[in-house]
Amino acid sequence: MIKTMQDLQEIRNSFLPDLEVRLGKKDSAQEYQVMVCTGTGCSSSGSHPLIKELEESIASSDLNERVRVFKTGCFGFCKLGPIVVVHPGNVFYCLVEQKDIAELMEEHFDRGRIVERLLYQEPASGVRKKRLQDIHFFNAQQRVALRNCGLINPENIKEYIATGGYFALADVLAKGEPEWVIDAVKRSGLRGRGGGGFPTSKKWEAAALAEGSPKYVVCNADEGDPGAFMDRSILEGDPHSVLEAMTIAGFAVGADEGYIYVRAEYPIAVNRLEHAIRQSREAGLLGKNILGSGFSFDIDLRLGAGAFVCGEETALLRSATGQRGEPMPRPPYPAQCGLWGQPTLLSNVETFTNIPSIFRHGPAWYAAMGTESSKGTKVFSLAGKIVNTGLIEVPMGTTLRQIIFDIGGGIPNGKKFKAVQTGGPSGGVIPEKHLDTPIDYESLKAIGSMMGSGGLIVLDEDDCMVDIAKFYLQFSQDESCGKCTPCRVGTKRMLEMLERITGGKGTLEELDELQDLAREVMDASLCGLGQTAPNPVLSTIKYFRDEYEAHILHKNCPAGVCRALLDYTVDEEKCISCGLCARACVAEAISGDKKGQPYFIDRQKCLKCGVCQAKCPKEAIYVS
């Protein structure tokens, strides 16, 4: 049971040597610490069988006293999983398989020799990089929210304490002044990381001043944007940072109970949160009379069923109490009338996880990062047509070009960059001419997009912008709760218009009607889902109107994506009459013989599925 700051310090001192080895501050010739990523990405790539194989091999060898294996959270370089980092030396092994364990045992752990073939290889130069900090993907970042992911075992509270965890809470409780806490958050300049960037301190202040008891603190971990996995990775790699931050928030606003609303689709995150909450209670860092301060606070989980609309705060609060997840009109805001009608402070995972660092290093330290209006750092998930898919954290104000072409490694396969979608279904597409835009709340809004939770999906020349708009609108329409008519009906009508355009049946008049309807849906919808659902449509029309006109006027999809506008043709000069295309065609639309005559595609029968093109060994089938 941890009762005093001295108890925390004793735990930190006992685990600090291990941490210093991982940080490169201390060498250890006697043993190896092997950190294996067990986040969702690496787990799906086989990291758990890898750990089992590694532990069994160590147990059956004479290295049992010299090699220790630790689970850790996501390192961020998701395309390279499973990832194994060995300390001392911070040796970064990637794409490790079970069959590689024997070589690692013999070469690295027994003989102290690096297994070169498992090191990261730079795509451009082909050079192998030994240490994690030598890889540009990592050293170009500045980690605050992700500070412990990949560094500690998220299932061991003592490792979190060794990083300085729970010391911020101890300092706050020792100070005993809620007003001072809120003022520190205000001076840091922290803004909400889950959407529009509302100043965090204003929420804390409103909840603290609200009349009524009890009060609650709620963490929004309902991360629903396609391609977004920032919050999930934090919960999997550093759950105690969220618990500590929520407890600090509870003290500041006068709450004694908190809830984390997390998707049941995140089993690893849920399990680690349950484990972390149990450990914190056993340690006395949650529950009654925390650190002898007289302040009591506890946290529980609420599991969401995966409804995108429950990312909206009022819908989330209704769902957390067992009601249908539907948004409510605001005001009143949750700070005045939230969970069970009581004052409630609600922020998302990334917002909370910054709080302990702000109090450990000071508000001025945090405010020194970022831009004048957008302080600190931001976590982004890189997905789509980009070389380095994964999770990154950079200071606010970093440009899109730096993120995509420097840290992200650019566009694969020699393709040309076309646009980047930010903010998920609520955001917009940003074309090449705006690549030098600094990423902050105001700059993205000015060019028709938004920060959102931090998803970045990169698009190349093979992506159809009309189809992209249709994809996101289909998602928003499916996820609409149906409560308000503008969203329920408006997004449906918009989707029907887009389907006619991609089917070659649209008109220019209908394109104008689509824009008018989009603006009406934005203005009249009840919650943020409907208010932002038209963003992908309006931004693609704004920046890629020529593609819409090609679909409408020329019945052509420039990117070759929209099936209704495609015709597959056999190049007679390339065709070798092998018949593979005909055998693959389920519609029996391809005819010919193997006597040297080119094959022919009947366009009336063709389903435009593209299987024939994929099967052709000579690339003799093309889209016309």
VENVENBEL-V149878 format. One record per pair of residues at least 4 apart in sequence whose C-alpha atoms are under 7 Angstrom apart, sorted by the first residue. I is the first residue (numbers start at 1). GAP is how many residues later the second one is. Records with the same first field share a line. If there is no record, write none. Layout:
I = GAP  GAP
This chain:
1 = 281  282  283
2 = 5  6  281  282  289
3 = 4  288  289
4 = 4  287
5 = 4  165
6 = 4
7 = 4
8 = 4  153
9 = 4
10 = 4
11 = 4  147
12 = 4  149  150
15 = 4  144  147
16 = 4  146
17 = 4
18 = 4
19 = 4
20 = 4  5  6
21 = 4  5  6  7  66  67
22 = 65  66  68
24 = 64  65
27 = 61
28 = 60
30 = 36
31 = 35  36
32 = 34  35  36  54  55  56
33 = 34  35  36  53  54
34 = 34  35  36  50  51  52  53
35 = 34  35  36  37  49  50  51
36 = 34  35  36  47  48  49
37 = 5  10  34  35  36  37  38  45  46  47  113
38 = 4  5  9  10  33  34  35  36
39 = 4  34  35  194  197
40 = 4  228
41 = 4  37  40
42 = 4  5  39  40  41
43 = 4  5
45 = 36  37
46 = 4  36
47 = 4  35
48 = 4
49 = 4
50 = 4  47  48
51 = 4
52 = 4
53 = 4  45
54 = 4  47
55 = 4
56 = 4
57 = 4
58 = 5  6
59 = 5
63 = 4
70 = 83
71 = 82
72 = 78  79  80  81  82  165
73 = 76  77  81  163  164
74 = 75  76  159  163
75 = 74  75
76 = 314  315  316
77 = 312  313  314
78 = 311  312
79 = 309  310  311
80 = 14  15
81 = 13  14
82 = 12  13  14
83 = 10  11  12  13
84 = 8  9  10
85 = 5  6  7  8
86 = 4  5  6
87 = 4
89 = 42
90 = 41  42
91 = 39  40  41
92 = 27  38  39  40
93 = 25  26  27
94 = 24  25  26
96 = 4  22
100 = 4
101 = 4
102 = 4
103 = 4
104 = 4  5  11
105 = 4  5
106 = 4  5
107 = 4  5  6  7  8
108 = 4  5  6  7
119 = 9  10  11
120 = 8  9
121 = 5  6  7  8
122 = 4  5  6
129 = 5  6
133 = 5  6
134 = 5
135 = 4
136 = 4  271
137 = 270
140 = 267
141 = 251  252  253
142 = 251  252  253
143 = 4  250
144 = 210  233
145 = 205  208  209
146 = 88
148 = 4  90
149 = 85  88  89
150 = 87
152 = 7  8
153 = 6
154 = 83  84  85
155 = 117  120  121
156 = 4
157 = 4  122
158 = 4
159 = 4
160 = 4  5
161 = 4  5
166 = 4  78
167 = 4
168 = 4  188  191  192
169 = 4  75  79
170 = 4
171 = 4
172 = 4
173 = 120
177 = 4
178 = 4  73  74
179 = 4  73
180 = 4
181 = 4  71
182 = 4  19  22  23  70
183 = 4
184 = 4  179
185 = 4  5  16  178
186 = 15
187 = 176
188 = 175  176  178  179
189 = 178  186
190 = 9  10  185  186
191 = 6  7  8  9
192 = 5  6  7  8  155  159
193 = 4  155  157  158  260
194 = 154  258  259
195 = 256  257  258
196 = 245  255  256
197 = 244
200 = 4
201 = 4
202 = 4
203 = 4  132  142
204 = 4  49  141
205 = 4
206 = 4  129
207 = 46  128  129  136  137  138
208 = 44  45  46
210 = 125  126  133
212 = 130  131
213 = 129
214 = 41  128
215 = 39  40  41  127  128  129
216 = 39  40  41  42  127  128  129
217 = 29  33  38  40  41  42  127  128  129
218 = 40  41  42  127  128  129
219 = 40  41  42  127  128  129  130
220 = 40  41  42  126  127  128  129
221 = 10  39  40  41  42  127  128
222 = 39  40  41  88  89
223 = 8  88
224 = 84
225 = 199  200
226 = 198
227 = 156  228  230
228 = 153  226  227
229 = 4  152
230 = 4  149  150  151  161
231 = 4  118  119
232 = 4  37
233 = 4
234 = 4  5
235 = 4  34  38
236 = 32  33  36
239 = 4  33  34  37
240 = 4  36
241 = 4  112  115
242 = 4  107  110  111
243 = 4
244 = 4  112
245 = 4  107  108  110  111
246 = 4  106
247 = 4  50
248 = 4
249 = 4
250 = 4  5  6  47
251 = 4
256 = 40  41  42
257 = 40  41  42
258 = 40  41  42
259 = 40  41  42  43
260 = 40  41  42
261 = 40  41  42  43  59
262 = 40  41  42
263 = 40  41  42  43
264 = 39  40  41
265 = 41
266 = 4
267 = 4
268 = 4
269 = 4
270 = 4
271 = 4
272 = 4
273 = 4
274 = 4
275 = 4
276 = 4
277 = 4
278 = 4
279 = 4
280 = 4  5  6
281 = 4  5  6
284 = 6
285 = 5  6
286 = 4  11  12
287 = 9  10  11
288 = 7  8  9
289 = 4  5  6  7
290 = 4  5  6
302 = 18
307 = 172
308 = 171
309 = 6  170  171  172  220
310 = 5  6  15
311 = 5
312 = 4  15  216
313 = 4
314 = 4  13  14
315 = 4  10  11  12  13
316 = 4  9
317 = 4  21  22
318 = 4  5  6  7  8
319 = 4  5  6
326 = 155  157
327 = 200
329 = 197
332 = 4  5
333 = 4
334 = 4  9  10  11
335 = 8  9  10
336 = 6  7  8
337 = 4  5  6  7
338 = 4  5  6
339 = 5
347 = 4  5
348 = 4
349 = 4
350 = 4
354 = 4
355 = 4
356 = 4
357 = 4
358 = 4  5  8
359 = 4
361 = 4
362 = 4
363 = 4
364 = 4
366 = 10
367 = 8  9
369 = 6  7  8  26
370 = 4  5  6  7  25  26  27
371 = 4  25  26
374 = 22  66  67
375 = 21
376 = 19  20
377 = 16  17  18  19
378 = 15  16  17  18
379 = 13  14  15  75
380 = 11  12  13  74  75  76
381 = 9  10  11  73  74  75
382 = 7  8  9  73  74  75
383 = 6  7  73  74  75
384 = 73  74  75
385 = 26  27  73  74  75
386 = 22  23  24  25  26  72
387 = 21  22  23  24  25
388 = 20  21
389 = 19
394 = 4
396 = 43  44
397 = 41  42  43
398 = 4  40  41
399 = 4  36  37  38  39  40
400 = 4  35  36  37  38  39
401 = 4  34  35
402 = 4  5
403 = 4  5
404 = 4  5  6
405 = 4  5
406 = 4
411 = 4  5  6
415 = 45  46
416 = 44  45
417 = 42  43  44
418 = 13  14  41  42  43
419 = 10  11  12  13  39  40  41
420 = 9  10  11  36  37  38  39
421 = 6  7  8  9  35  36  37
422 = 5  6  7  27  28  29  33  34  35
423 = 4  5  27  28  29  30  31  32
424 = 28  31
425 = 47  51  108  111
426 = 103  106  107  109
427 = 22  23  25  108  109
428 = 20  21  22  107  108  111
429 = 20  107  110  111
430 = 4
431 = 112
437 = 6
438 = 5
439 = 4  5
440 = 4
441 = 4  9  10
442 = 4
443 = 4
444 = 4  5  6  7
445 = 4  5
448 = 91
459 = 4
461 = 98
462 = 97
463 = 96
464 = 4  95  97
465 = 4  75  79
466 = 4  82
467 = 4
468 = 4
469 = 4  67  68  71
470 = 4  25  28
471 = 4
472 = 4  64
473 = 4  18  22  60
474 = 4  21
475 = 4
476 = 4  57
477 = 14  15
480 = 7  8
482 = 5  6
484 = 4  41  42
485 = 4
486 = 4  35  38  39
487 = 4  34  38  43
488 = 4
489 = 4
490 = 4  31
491 = 4
492 = 4
493 = 4
494 = 4  20
495 = 4
496 = 4
497 = 4  17
498 = 4
499 = 4
500 = 4  5  6
501 = 4  5  50  51
502 = 49  60
503 = 61  62
504 = 47  48  51  60  61
505 = 47
506 = 4  46
507 = 4  45
508 = 4  44
509 = 4
510 = 4
511 = 4
512 = 4
513 = 4
514 = 4
515 = 4  23
516 = 4
517 = 4
518 = 4  16
519 = 4
520 = 4
521 = 4  9  10
522 = 8  9  10  12
523 = 8
525 = 5  6
526 = 4
527 = 4
528 = 4
529 = 4
534 = 4
535 = 4
536 = 4
537 = 4
538 = 4
539 = 4
540 = 4  5
541 = 4
545 = 4
546 = 4
547 = 4  11
548 = 4
549 = 4
550 = 4  5  6  7
551 = 4  5  6
555 = 10
556 = 9
557 = 4  5  8
560 = 6
562 = 4
563 = 45
566 = 42  57  58
567 = 36  56  57
568 = 53  54  55  56
569 = 32  52  53  54  55
570 = 29  30  50  51  52
571 = 4  49  50
572 = 26
574 = 44  46
575 = 23  45
576 = 20  22
577 = 16  17  19  20  21  22
578 = 16
579 = 4  15
580 = 4  35  36
581 = 4  31  34  35
582 = 6  8  9
584 = 27  28
585 = 4  5  26  27
587 = 18  19  20
589 = 12  13  16  17
590 = 9  10  11  12
591 = 8  9  10
592 = 5  6  7  8
593 = 4
602 = 4
610 = 4
611 = 4
612 = 4
613 = 6  8  9
616 = 4  5
